[in-house]
Amino acid sequence: MAELNIRERQAGDVTVLDMDGRITIGEGSVALRSAIRRLLEEGKKKILLNLAGVGYIDSSGIGELVSSYTAINKEGGQLKLLSLTQKLQDLLTITKLLTVFDAYDEEAEALSNFK
């Protein structure tokens, strides 16, 4: 079983990726990378990552979030994060990445902040 399950759904022109599991070196970060690359190829550039079900993320997972963010920005898109667990929030705070990412607790609020 893959360590990361990603379900995709549309909310207007925003693609929401509901993720469950772990984003770690190997399968998890690869699964995330392929999902993001595929969305960009399909021209879907407004992406909301719902991390409510992500129990663990390692440095390689963090790296993947950053490179996804960069790839989407380069295409003129937007990446936002939803429902960070406390652990993930702490991790992003320590690495100073919380200032880079747009993170929200409520899906409706996140969706209304896409331009």
FENWOFEN-V11439 format. One record per run of one state. SS is the DSSP state (a for helix, b for strand, c for the rest). FROM is the first residue (numbers start at 0). TO is the last residue. If there is no record, write none. Layout:
BEGIN
ss=SS from=FROM to=TO
ss=SS from=FROM to=TO
END
This chain:
BEGIN
ss=c from=0 to=2
ss=b from=3 to=10
ss=c from=11 to=12
ss=b from=13 to=22
ss=c from=23 to=25
ss=a from=26 to=40
ss=c from=41 to=44
ss=b from=45 to=56
ss=c from=57 to=57
ss=a from=58 to=73
ss=c from=74 to=76
ss=b from=77 to=81
ss=c from=82 to=84
ss=a from=85 to=93
ss=c from=94 to=100
ss=b from=101 to=103
ss=c from=104 to=105
ss=a from=106 to=111
ss=c from=112 to=114
END
